[in-house]
Amino acid sequence: MKPITLTARNRRSFPLVECNYQPMRLAGFQAHCGKTVAPAFHSISNNYFQREARRDFVGEACFFVAIIVTIAVPLFSMASALRELCGAIGQF
């Protein structure tokens, strides 16, 4: 449907729409579904793991190790503080 170019006096209403609109037809055109061959899911994942995943793995592994080391230092400090606290409480 195509809108009519005339505007209404009340600008808060929706534009008028011509309901008798009919699109033009193409002579001799027949729509058939084309058979497109899509790659299988396993071939997509194989291509990803062969090409892209290997490049990203080293950087992600280094980042993971850095996070683990950053987390491990405060955990060892907390364990040492708890050991000292338990030792101080046990003396009373």
C-alpha atoms as one frame of an Amber mdcrd trajectory, in Angstrom:
protein
   0.000   0.000   0.000   1.311   3.397  -0.833   0.511   6.513   1.190  -1.416
   9.359  -0.401   0.551  12.593  -0.487  -2.343  14.681   0.833  -2.004  15.546
   4.496  -4.899  15.758   6.890  -5.727  18.959   8.756  -5.247  17.226  12.075
  -1.528  16.426  12.075  -1.836  13.981  14.954  -3.597  11.369  12.831  -1.937
   8.781  10.634  -1.513   9.533   6.905  -4.216   8.331   4.544  -3.469   5.080
   2.719  -4.716   4.042  -0.711  -5.986   0.481  -0.321  -6.475  -0.286  -4.033
  -2.784  -0.314  -4.903  -1.693  -3.246  -7.065   1.928  -3.880  -7.976   2.942
  -4.405 -11.586   3.425  -7.933 -12.812   6.449  -9.181 -14.724   5.450 -11.072
 -17.862   6.940 -14.525 -18.193   8.522 -14.548 -14.760   8.121 -17.687 -12.679
   9.497 -17.806  -9.187  11.251 -21.054  -8.380  13.342 -21.786  -5.363  16.968
 -22.082  -6.254  18.833 -24.919  -4.635  21.725 -23.390  -2.780  24.247 -25.746
  -1.328  25.118 -24.626   2.163  28.136 -26.104   3.892  27.394 -28.581   6.639
  27.766 -27.457  10.246  30.631 -29.845  10.946  32.613 -28.462   7.998  32.101
 -24.917   9.284  33.374 -25.902  12.737  36.295 -27.840  11.223  37.355 -24.790
   9.228  37.137 -22.618  12.348  39.262 -24.948  14.468  41.841 -25.444  11.707
  42.348 -21.777  10.842  41.144 -19.295  13.436  41.171 -21.175  16.740  44.871
 -21.999  16.582  45.851 -18.342  16.255  43.630 -17.243  19.112  44.466 -20.111
  21.452  47.970 -18.931  22.395  46.834 -15.422  23.281  43.827 -16.680  25.239
  45.971 -19.232  27.103  48.451 -16.513  28.141  45.601 -14.267  29.267  44.098
 -17.158  31.284  47.430 -17.843  33.023  47.784 -14.131  33.875  44.306 -14.120
  35.440  45.060 -17.259  37.485  48.334 -15.781  38.785  46.592 -12.515  39.655
  43.933 -14.397  41.601  46.360 -16.810  43.298  48.421 -14.130  45.100  45.532
 -12.751  47.226  44.282 -16.280  47.938  47.663 -17.321  49.390  47.786 -14.102
  51.398  44.302 -14.814  52.783  45.288 -18.383  53.691  48.330 -17.091  55.565
  46.216 -14.524  57.440  43.645 -17.193  58.389  46.419 -19.473  59.654  47.757
 -16.666  61.847  44.209 -15.859  63.080  43.542 -19.481  63.985  46.902 -19.648
  65.774  46.099 -16.480  67.765  42.607 -17.718  68.713  43.961 -21.146  69.700
  46.324 -19.621  72.314  43.467 -18.220  74.443
